[in-house]
Amino acid sequence: MSATRMRRQNLAAMLELLHLDGPLTRAALTEASGLNRSTIGDLVAGLVAHGLLEERAPDAARRAGRPSPVVAITAQTVAVAANPEVDAMTVAAIALDRTVLVRERIRWRSAPTPEHAAAVLAERIEAWRAGPLAGRRVIGTGIAVPGLVRAEDGVVRDAPHLHWREVPLAAIVHAATGLAATVGNDASLGARAEHLFGAARGAEDVVYLNGGASGIGGGIIAHGTMIGGSGGYAGEFGQNRPGIEDAADRRVPGGVLEDEVSRARLVAAVAGARAGTDADAGADADAGADADAAGPGDPGEPASDAGERSGEQAPDDTALAALIEHATDAPALAEVARQRRILATALANAVNVLDPAVVVLGGFLAALTAGALPEMIAAVRAQAMPACGERLDIRLASLAEDRLLIGAAELAFVPLLADPLGA
């Protein structure tokens, strides 16, 4: 191997280590990498010169002897991540040091076309370049789509709730933004993020299920490696047909998991009365606003999560968890219990097939389970093979509503992490 190639590999290894583990002293880098101090110094200097790293003064109070400088990734290099859904698109600028610099949720009145979503994304990037991203390097975009995505070229094969089929989304986003564009399945990217930085960090065998407005998807990690399948479509747990023991629990004859364990059904049960009151109170105003919409997919004015008025949309996952926790009426409690039963059976099936050490639940599935996690673990173990269930742990996604965006940003960062000075 040539010295140039060896140096590139060492640069990539150092940048990835700091990206995954956060700031480290030079001494810690030397120990972790097995390289000598002079080589570490040369690599750090090269990455500092390209604006990827910075050195900070050490905390002399934390150790005896001569303190070692702290090396950290800067927030100068940024990926823009987006998660288009049927009711809104969440967009964020995420730095290589994992700082979320800006985040917006842009609502629309109906599912957007791919071109419209790309145009809105391009508009936000242009606006941010004059604001929070001024002076920063935007390296590319990552798009987390609720549907089947062909990994090699970013074609959305089928996102049924968005009505996108055989859409060359990576090419459309690149044309709209002028930036490199990568596209992946939202749940698989959520699994990637939780494995690298969240609830599944350190686990080698993981099943991740994500519940959103468009249904249920998932990701599989085996021996520390994401499993994509032959076309990149692995993990579509929401399309499995669950075993439902009690016929009274079934809502859709012949339906799949996401027909039965459904965010819309859950929200209707636990927030229906309140939503109905809000809808009656604001019916005239809402009707007028809808009449002013420019057409299908019109996003209206961009609005941050914090700025969205209550009553204009379904509760977010945090609010949904609170509604479930405080639900008291019998129909709501019955629907929560029904969905938990069906989810437990579906998870037991996945555990029997894949034998994960950890199952992570994200999105509305985390909200559904949050108040009864020990009971869910017990129900899954009771239905799984004893050998598969005895060591099983079920955890809630810890990256909250940023999990899909962080995963999408990681996709955009892949070329940079592989070749820091060449990307």
N, C-alpha and C positions, 0 to 999 in steps of 0.2 A: 504494500500500500504506500502511495506517495505521501510525502510530508504534507502537501496541500490538502489531500483528501482526509488525512488523519486530523488535521487542524479543523476542518469543517465538521467532522464528526464530533470532535471535542467541544466545539462551539455549540453545536446543536444539543449535545448532552447536558452542558452546563445551563443553557437557557431553559431547557425543559425541566431540569431539576429545580431551578428557581421559580419557574412558572407553577409547578405543582406544589412545592413545599413552602414557598414564600421566602422572605429575606433570610440569608445565611451569612455567617462570618466567612472570611477567606479560609480560616482554619477548618471550619466545617466543610467547606467545598473541597478542600484538599483531602480530608478524610473520606468524604462520600465518593469522590471521583477516583481516588487512587493516584492522581497526578501529583507531581511535585509542585512546590510553592512558586517556582519561577514560571512554570507552564500555566498555572492558575492565574498568575499576575498578567501574563501575556494575553490569555483568553479574556479576562475581565476588561483589560484595556481596549481590546478590539471591539467588544460589545458596548462598552461605554462610548467609544468614538462614534458608533452608529446610533446612539441615542436609545439603545435597548436596556442598558443597565446604568445604575448609579451606585456610587459608594458613599456610605454614610459613616459619620463618626461613631465609634463603638461606645457602648455604655460601660464606662470604666468601673462603675460601682458593682457590676454584675459578676466580675471575675478577677482573680488575682493575676499578677504579672502583667506583661505587655498585652493590652487588648488588641484583638484583630478587627480590622475594618469590616463593616457589614455591607454585603452586596445585595442589591435589590433591583427588581425589574421596575422600569419607569412606567408612567401612565401615558407616555407619548405615542405609543403605537396602539391603534384602535381597530376593532372590527365592529361593524354595524349588524345587529341581529334582528330578525323579524319573525313573528309568529302570526300569520294570517289565519283568522277564524271566520265563522259565518257571521258573527255579529261585530267583530272589531279586529284590528291588527295591533299587536303590541310590538313596539320598536324600541331598541336600546342601543346605545354606544357603549361597548365594553372594552376596557383597556386590557393590555396583555397581563397587567398585574391583577386582573379580575375586578378592578374598580368599575362599577356601573356609573358612568359619567352623566348619562341622561337617559330617561325612560319615559315613553309616552304610549298611551293607549288611544288609538284612533278609531272611533265608532263609525259604522255605516249601517244603512237601513236595510240592506239585503246583501247577499253574498257578492263580493266584487269579482270582476273579471281579472285574470292574471295581469293583463296590461294595466288595469286601473290600480291594482295593488302595487305594482312596480313603480308606477308614476308617483303614487303617494309616498312610497319609500324614497324615491329620488328627491322629491320636494323636501322631505324632512332632513335628508343628508345635507342638501344645499343650505337649508336654514341653519343647521347645526354647525356647519363649517364657519359661519359668521359669528357663532356664539360659543357654546361649550367645547367645540372641537377646533376652535381657532388655534393654529400653530401645531396641531397634532397630525400624525400620519395615519390616514385611514387606509388600511391594507386590503379590505375587501368586505363582502357581505356574506352572512350565513342565514339561510331561510329554513325555519322549522315548519313543515307542512303536515297537517292532519290527513295523511293519505299515503298511498304507495309511491315511493320515489325510487327511480333507477339511479343507483349511486354513481355510476361512472360518468354520466352526462347531465345529471340534474333534471331529468325529465319526470314530471309528475304523471305517473301512469293512471292513477285514479284517486281523486280526493272527492268522494261522492257528495259530502255535505257542502262543499264549495262549488260543485258541478264543474270541476276541472278534470279533464281526461286527455291524456297524451299531450300534455303541455310542456314545451321546452322552457321551463321556468328559469333555469340558470341563464340561458341565452337572453330571455326577455329582461331579467333584472340587470344583466351586464349592459345591454343596450340602453336601458333607462338611466343607469347610474354611472356608467363608465368604469365601474369597479369589477374586480374579479368576483364571481358569484358562485356560491356553493349551496346545495339544497339537500336536505335530508328529512326523513320522517321525524315528526316532532317527538314521539315517545322514545324512539331510539336515541335521539339527541338528549332527551331528559335522562335516560339511563346512563349515557356517557358522562353527563355532568355530575350526577349523583355518585357515580363510581369514582370519578377523579377527585371531587371536592366535597361530597355531601354524605348522605346517610350510608352509602355502600362503600365508602373509602376504605381500602384495606381488605375488602372481601374479594375473593377470587371467583366465586360462582354466585351469580345474582340474577334474579328475575325482577324486572321493573314493570309496573303497570301504571299507566297515566290515564286519568279520566278528564275529558274536556267537553266543550260544547258540541264537538263533532263526534264524540263517542269515546271508545276505549282503545288504546294502543299499548304497545309494550316494547321492551328491549331485553335481550338475553346476553349475559356475560358468562363465559365459561373459561375457567383457568386464566382469568384476567383479560380475556380477549372478547371484544364485541362480536356477536354472531349475527351476520347479515343474511345468510342463506345464498342460494345461487344467484338471485337477482337483487338482493338487498332488502327483501320484503319480510324477513323473519320478525316475529313478535306480534303479529296481529291477533292478540288474544281476544279482542272484542268481537271477532268474527267467529269464534268458537261457539258451539251450541252447548250450553250448560245443562248438566243433569239437574232437573228440578223434581224433587221427590214428591212434593205436594202440588197437585194440579191447580189448586187455588192460588198458588204463588205465580203462576204463569200469566203474563199480560199479553204476549204476542205469540199466537200459535206458530210453532216452528221457528221462533225468533232466536237471534244470537245473543251473546252475553250483553252487548251494548244496547240491545232492545229492552232487556230486563233490568239491568243495572244502569240507570240513566240519570244524568244530571237534570234533565228537564222534568222527569217524574219526581225526583227528589225535591227540587225547588218548588214544584207545584204543591207538593205535600206539606212542606214545612214553612213555605213563605206565601202560599197561595192566598190566604185570607188577607195578609198585609198587602200583597201585591194588588189584590182586587180593590182594596180600599184606595191605594195610591192611584190605581188606574182610573177609578171613578172620579177622584178629586181632580185629576189632571187630564181628563179625557179631551176636553175642548182644546187645551193648549197643545197636547200631543198631536191631535188631529191636524191642527194648523201647522205644526212643525213638519209633519209628514207631507203635507200638501206642498210645502216649500222645497222638498228634497229635489235635487237636480236629476235624479234618476237612479236606476239600479246601481248599487255599489258606491253611491256618493257618500264619502266619509264625513261630510260636514266639517266643522272646524276641529282641528286637532285639540285633544284635551288630555292632560295628565291624569293618572289614576286618582291623585288627590283632588283634582278639580271636578271630577264627575259628580253630578248631582244624584243623590239617592232617588230611587224610583224610576230612573231612566233606563235601567238595565237590571238583569238578574244579579243577585248578590255574588261577590267574588268568593273564592274558596274559603278565605278566613271568616267572612260573614256567614257563609253557609254552615261552616263548622259550629259557629255560635248558635245559629238557628236550630241546628240538630240537637245541640247540647241542652237548649232551653225548651225544646218542644214538649208540649204537655197533652195536646189533644190526641185522642185514640187513633184517628186515621193517619196522622203524621207519624206517630210512633210505630204503627203497623207497617207503613211503607219503609221506614228506616230498617226495621227488623227484617222485612222481606228481602230487601236489597242486600243486607249483610249476609243472610243465609245463602243467597245465590252466589255472591262473591266468594264466600268461604269455600263452596263446592268447586268453583272455577279455579281458585288458588290451589286447592288440594290436587286437582288434576294436573296443574302445572308443576307442582312439587313432585308428584309421582313420575312425571316424564323427565324433568330436568334436574332434580335433586339439588336445588340451590341451598347455599348456607343462609342467604338473606333474600327476602322478598321486600321490595320497596314500593310503597303506594304513593302516588302523586296526584295532584289536582283534586277533583271532587271525591276521588276514592280515599284520599287522605282525610278529607272532611267527614266522609261517611264513617270512617273507622276510628277517628281520633278519640272519641269518647268510650270506645270499647275495644281497645287494642288487645288486652289480655284475653278477652272473650273470643276475638277473632283468631288469635294464635291457637287457642284451645280447639276451636271449631275446625280449623284447617288440619291440625294434628289428628283430630278424631277421624277425619275422612281420608287422610293420607296413609300410605304404608308406614308402619312404625319406624322402619329403618330410615325412611326419607324425612319423616317429621320430627324425629327425636332431637335433632340439633337445630332445627329451623328457627330463625328469628324473622319477625315481620316488623318493618320500621316505616315510619312516615318520612317522606321526602323532606330534607332539611334545607334545601335551597329555595323553598317556597315558590313564589310566582316568577322567580328569575331562572328556574331550572332549565326551561326550554331555550331561553335566550342564551344562557351560558353555554349550553350544548351547541347551539347554532354558532356562537362565536368561536368555540373550540374548532369547529369544522373549518371556519375561515382562517384560523391561525395555523392549520396544519403545514402549509408550505413554509411559513416563516420559522416554525419550530424545527422543521427538517433541514433548513438551510438559512440560518439567520442573516448572513451577509449577502445571500444571493437572491432572496425572495423580493 
